[in-house]
Amino acid sequence: MADEPKANSTSSDIEENKLVAFLAYFWILCLIPLLLKKDSPFAQFHGKQGLSLAIVETLFSFFVWILFLIPAIGWLLALIGYAVIFVFWLLGIINVLSGKMEKLPLIGEIGEMIVK
């Protein structure tokens, strides 16, 4: 499940771009590494993962409006959904700080499909 760093991704690339890759997991800020660090495989990878998370979070936020119409059960499902999104966010942050290039479970392919 873990992706190996690309051949041109070096430890200096990872160290130089950790901050930019870190920003990728804060919703719309995922565009920063995608647009500004096209030469960094590490920043691009995490930008795509952050984009995946931003898309899922945005779609789920719209879906929550429907869930809130269902008393108790809908609220519980919304809480569980946001907890799962938080876990994905935490995994992404841990991967950046650890210098790893591992896809987020279940949703990691979304950003790859959108940004080539």
C-alpha positions as CSV (number, residue, x, y, z in Angstrom):
1,M,0.0,0.0,0.0
2,A,2.9,2.3,0.6
3,D,4.3,4.1,-2.4
4,E,8.0,4.2,-2.8
5,P,9.4,7.7,-3.3
6,K,10.0,8.5,-7.0
7,A,13.5,8.1,-8.3
8,N,14.0,11.9,-8.3
9,S,12.6,12.3,-4.8
10,T,15.5,12.7,-2.5
11,S,15.9,13.3,1.2
12,S,16.8,16.9,0.4
13,D,13.5,17.2,-1.6
14,I,11.6,15.9,1.4
15,E,13.3,18.1,4.0
16,E,13.0,21.2,1.8
17,N,9.3,20.7,1.0
18,K,7.9,19.4,4.3
19,L,6.2,22.7,5.2
20,V,4.6,23.0,1.8
21,A,3.5,19.4,1.9
22,F,2.1,19.9,5.4
23,L,-0.1,22.7,4.0
24,A,-1.7,20.3,1.6
25,Y,-3.8,18.8,4.3
26,F,-5.6,22.1,5.1
27,W,-8.5,22.0,2.6
28,I,-8.0,24.5,-0.3
29,L,-4.3,25.0,0.6
30,C,-3.7,21.7,-1.2
31,L,-3.4,23.8,-4.3
32,I,-0.2,25.4,-3.0
33,P,2.1,22.4,-3.5
34,L,0.2,21.4,-6.7
35,L,0.8,24.9,-8.3
36,L,4.0,26.1,-6.7
37,K,6.1,23.0,-6.3
38,K,5.8,21.1,-9.6
39,D,9.4,20.1,-9.4
40,S,9.0,18.3,-6.0
41,P,7.7,14.7,-6.2
42,F,7.2,14.8,-2.4
43,A,5.1,18.1,-2.4
44,Q,3.2,16.9,-5.5
45,F,2.3,13.6,-3.9
46,H,1.0,15.2,-0.7
47,G,-0.8,17.9,-2.7
48,K,-2.7,15.2,-4.5
49,Q,-3.5,13.4,-1.2
50,G,-4.6,16.7,0.3
51,L,-6.8,17.3,-2.8
52,S,-8.4,13.8,-2.3
53,L,-9.2,14.7,1.4
54,A,-10.5,18.2,0.4
55,I,-12.9,16.7,-2.1
56,V,-14.2,14.0,0.3
57,E,-14.6,16.5,3.1
58,T,-16.5,19.0,0.8
59,L,-18.8,16.3,-0.5
60,F,-19.4,14.9,3.0
61,S,-20.2,18.4,4.3
62,F,-23.0,18.8,1.7
63,F,-24.2,15.3,2.6
64,V,-24.3,16.2,6.3
65,W,-27.2,18.7,5.7
66,I,-29.3,15.7,4.8
67,L,-28.1,13.6,7.7
68,F,-29.0,16.4,10.1
69,L,-32.6,16.1,9.1
70,I,-32.6,12.6,10.7
71,P,-32.7,13.1,14.4
72,A,-30.1,11.1,16.5
73,I,-29.1,8.5,13.8
74,G,-28.2,11.2,11.3
75,W,-26.3,13.2,13.8
76,L,-24.4,10.1,14.9
77,L,-23.5,9.2,11.3
78,A,-22.3,12.8,10.7
79,L,-20.1,12.5,13.8
80,I,-18.7,9.2,12.6
81,G,-18.0,10.6,9.2
82,Y,-16.2,13.6,10.5
83,A,-14.2,11.4,12.8
84,V,-13.1,9.3,9.8
85,I,-12.1,12.4,7.9
86,F,-10.1,13.6,11.0
87,V,-8.3,10.2,11.0
88,F,-7.4,10.6,7.3
89,W,-6.2,14.1,8.0
90,L,-4.1,12.9,10.9
91,L,-2.6,10.1,8.8
92,G,-1.6,12.6,6.1
93,I,0.1,14.9,8.6
94,I,1.9,12.0,10.2
95,N,3.1,10.9,6.7
96,V,4.4,14.4,5.9
97,L,6.2,14.8,9.2
98,S,7.7,11.3,8.8
99,G,8.8,12.0,5.3
100,K,6.7,9.1,3.9
101,M,4.8,9.0,0.6
102,E,1.9,6.7,1.6
103,K,-1.6,7.0,0.1
104,L,-4.5,7.7,2.4
105,P,-6.7,4.6,2.8
106,L,-9.8,4.4,0.6
107,I,-9.5,7.9,-0.8
108,G,-5.9,8.2,-1.9
109,E,-6.5,7.6,-5.6
110,I,-9.0,10.5,-6.0
111,G,-6.3,13.2,-6.3
112,E,-4.2,10.9,-8.6
113,M,-7.1,10.6,-11.0
114,I,-7.7,14.4,-11.1
115,V,-4.1,15.7,-11.3
116,K,-1.8,13.8,-13.6
